[in-house]
């Protein structure tokens, strides 16, 4: 199990290649998602952007982490990923550098998320668009599989925002 107690203990690399401390999101409700541009679930970007627009002024954000570990469905470089998201889905929430979410090269953030909220069939991420909802305290609250529509998470987002 990771020694970290919250997501605020982590630093990640944004899509432009700059290190970012997740501490900057302290006090916000956060949805962390591993994404891909050529996946059957890629259309969830539309719902993710809808959620972001609806809740961004209420202390909510989405952090997208592109990943190419599932069917090589995110083979582009960071610039191509950013362009795809902006052109096709007008994404305004933060997108980070491509990472691995499973295995020996997995991002430490994902090691922490998976150990905090193991999935139904174990802790590994099963596919693109697995979602982790994080409370204002930086502690993972709930994990959702790829098939869960982002709009179905609204009730939990409302709960955490009001908490």
N, C-alpha and C positions, 0 to 999 in steps of 0.2 A: 504494500500500500504506500502511496506517495506520502511524504511528510508534509506537503503543503496542505493548508487548511482552507484556502479560498482560491478563486481564480486570480485574485489580485497579486498573488505571489509569482505570476508568470509574465514573461516578456515574449512577444511574438514579432514576426516580421510582416509589415504591411505589403500590399501589392506593389508598392513603389520601391520596396527593398529597405525600408527604414524600420529599425527596431522600435516597438511600441510596448509600453507597460500597460497591462490590463488594469492596473491601478486607476487609470484615467476614467474607467467606467464605474468606479465605486459609487454605490447608491442607486444604480440603475438596475432594472430587470433586463436580463440579456438572454437572447436566444442564439446559441452557437450551433452552426450547421456546417457539415462537410458537403461541399457542392461539386457539381460537374456540369459541363456545358453540353455534353452529348449523351444524356441519360434519359430514360423514360420518365424520370421525375423532374427533369430540368424545368418544366413548366411551373414547378413550385416557386421558382423565382418570382413569378407574377404575384402569387399570394404572399410571399415573404415581403415584397415591396409594399403591398397593400397593408399588411400588419405594421410595417415600419412607419408608413405615412400616418396611419390611424393613431399609433401610440407613441411616436417619437417625442411629442411634447408633454407626455405624461411620465417621462423617466424610463423609457424603454429603447433598446437598440438591438440590432441583429449583427452578429459577427460571422461572416462567411469564410470558410477555409476550403479552398479548392483542393481536390484530391484525385489522383489518377490511379488509385489502387483497385478500382472496381471496373473491370472491362475496358480499361484504358480510355475512359470516357471524358478525361480532362487532360488531353495530351498537349494542349497549347502552352505557351510560356505565359508569364504573368501579364504582359502587355496584351496578348491575344485574349486572355481571360477577361481582363478589365474591359476591353473594347466590346467583347461579346455581351457582357452583362449590361453595359451602358446602352449599346445600340438596340439590343433585343428586348430588354426589360426595364430600361431606365433606372437601374439600381442606384440608390443613393446611400444605402447603409454600407459600413466598412467591409471591404474585401481584403483578405490577407494573402500572403504568399502561399503558393502551393505547398502542401505538406503531406506526410503520411500519417494515417490515423491508426494503423495496426503494424505490428512487427517490430523488428530491432531498430528501425529508424523512425519510429512513430514520435510525433511531437510530444514533449513532456506534458503540455496542456491536455492532450487526449489520454495520456496515461492516467492523469489525475481524474478526468471526467469519467472514464470507464471504470476506474476503481471506486469512485464515489457512487455511481449508478450503473451497476452491471445490467446488461440486457437480459431478456427472457431466456435466451439460449447461451448465456455466458457474456463476458464483458466485451469481446471484440465487436467492432463496428461491422455490420453485415453488408451495408451498401451505402451508396450516396444518399444524401439528404436525411441522415440520422440527425435528430435535433436534441439539444440539451437546453433546458430552461433553467436559468440561474436567478436566484433571488437577489434582492438589493444588498444582502450581506455577502455576496460573492460565493455562496454555497450552492452547488447543484441541487435543484429541486425535483426535476422530473426529466425522464428520457423518453423520446418518441421515435418510433421506427420510420423508415422511409415512406411507408404508405400513409402515414398520418398527414393529412392536409394541414398546412400551417394555420389555416383559418379555424381548424378544430381546437387549436391551442388557446384561443381567445379567453375562455373561461379561466384558465390557469394564469394567464397574463393579468387579467383583471384582478384576480385574487392577490397576486404578488404585488401589483402596483398599489392596491389599497391596504396591504399589510403593513 
